[in-house]
Every structure is written in C-alpha cells, then in structure tokens.
C-alpha cells in the first residue's frame, strides 16, 4: 500500500444524491421483484430523510448497493437481500440505542411484505436486520445477516470520519472544537482500531483493504486533523446556508409587502368611488335595469350586490386599521 494522502472527493461513496450502482449490482437488482422495489422506494426509503445526517437516504442507498454486490457472489434470495438492506435502519425513528431491534420489529409488522415473503423468510430477514449492528455481542445468525452487516460497514476512510464528525456535531452540540476532535479519535479507535468492536464477515470483500488504510490514517494525527478540519467547518457552511435561506425569504416577503402596500395606497380612489356608489341613485337605477332584464346577459354585475361592495369595503377598513395600529405600535 502506498503512502497515505487526503483528497476531498467531489462525491463520496455514500453521499451521492441518487443511488449509484455498478454493473454487477444493477444486474442483481434487476432480479428483485419490481413491485417490491416500487413499494420500498415509495414508503421505506423516504423514512431515512428524517434521520441524522449520517443515516439519511444516501446511507441506505449505499447499504443496498453494497448488499446487492455481495449477493451477486452468493446463492441467496435477491428480494430478501434488498428488503433487509432497505429496512436495516428504519428503527432510528425511535432512537439509536435499540434501533436494530426496532428495525426488525418494523419489518415484521409491515403486512405489505407478506405479498412477497413467507413467515419463515420474514423471520430470517428480521434477525438479519437485528444482527447488522457493529456493536452487537454476537455474530449474525445467517448469511443474510452477514451480508447486511458487511454492507453497513462500507469502509471509506474520509466518509467514516465525515459521518463521525457529523454525528458528534448533531448529538453533542455543547462540545467545543477540540472536544469534538477527541471524541472523533475515541470513536474511531473504539470501533475501527485493531482491538475495536467492528467485525468484517467476508475475507474477499473490499472492506479489509480500506479498513487497513483507515487504521493508517488514524495513526497519522496530522492527516486526521486535516480531514477533521475540513469536515468540522461544514457546520459553519451549513449554518451560513440556513441563514442565507432565511434572509432570502425575509427580503422576498418585504418586497412583496412593499408592492402590496403600494397597490393598497393606489386603490384609495377606487374605494371612495365604490363607497359613494353603493346605495346612490345611480346604483339604484343600475339595479332596477338589471332586475328588469334590460342589461346584456354577459355583463358582470357583482357591484349590484350590496354584500359584494359592502364586504370589500369592510375588509379594506379592517386592513387599514390593522396597518395603522401596527405602525403606531412600532
């Protein structure tokens, strides 16, 4: 393995906005029941949009891709592999601590899946989902569990560090920058160190080589801090972006209000004319002509309805009073 260097990728393996599949995984996914895929894409994948940044839609799409690639090398049911990967983290809706258990329960509770799977298959799938967690105290109970566990452990050094920093910022906002760096180091060594709790289940997977690269990076504090700094500053980028969106909305509404106030002032003459017209001799003459059938049938005659003009004038006066009161309160 050559010397380590850091290049911030334009698109990291689990940060692409859409599911990116290589030729093998496309071929395997073609074997998955299309009705199942449609159901999952409509009802399950969107659940990930509400989780923390490290477990959003891009993450589940990465796990699906990795699972399907592994499935292409084994004699397994492609439908089961696909569904297990899709459901593996849905339990995050009830928190991280028991998410693997809740995910399995949600899979079993989804009656729609019974269209495509037997009770026995669903039980195996639920166990696989439960067993995927890296910190589990037991090995996966089936080949399906090992597949999703391995796929969920996609080892991309920069992505792993990015997700570790993101999780810390989201869940430990009280920490200062140096404390976040120390938390990142601690988590990396606890999970990915040589005595860490992460287990790889397939010797022929590409994870082993990338894990060794990550461990070398973990031993190079200068390089690790460089990567950390680039990810940490994204907090500023995100916050500035959010504030820019708020500013854009405020400016747009202010402009709309200015235009609306200008239009409001411009209708003063119209309001006075309507107020004078309602109940006048002219209005009574026009009403008599309308009631006598003397007017063209296609002529709009809303002004001859007392409620029409009256209601509009009342709303105008209420808005004028509201604007006056708000100006006085300022």
Secondary structure, DSSP 8 states (H G I E B T S, - for coil): ---------SS-TTT-SS----HHHHHHHTTS-HHHHHHHHHHTGGGGGGS-GGGSHHHHHHHHHHHHHHHTTSS--HHHHHHHHHHTTGGGGG-STTHHHHHHHHHHH-GGGGGT--HHHHHHHHHHHHTT-TT-SS--SSHHHHHHHHHHT---HHHHHHHHHHHHHHH-TTS-HHHHHHHHHHHHHHHHSTTSS-----TTSTHHHHHHHHHHHHT-HHHHHHHHHHHHTHHHHHHHHHHHHHHHHHHHHHHHHHHHHHHHHHTHHHHHHHHHHTTSHHHHHHHHHHHTT-S-TT---GGGSHHHHHHHHHHHHHHHHHHHHHHHH-
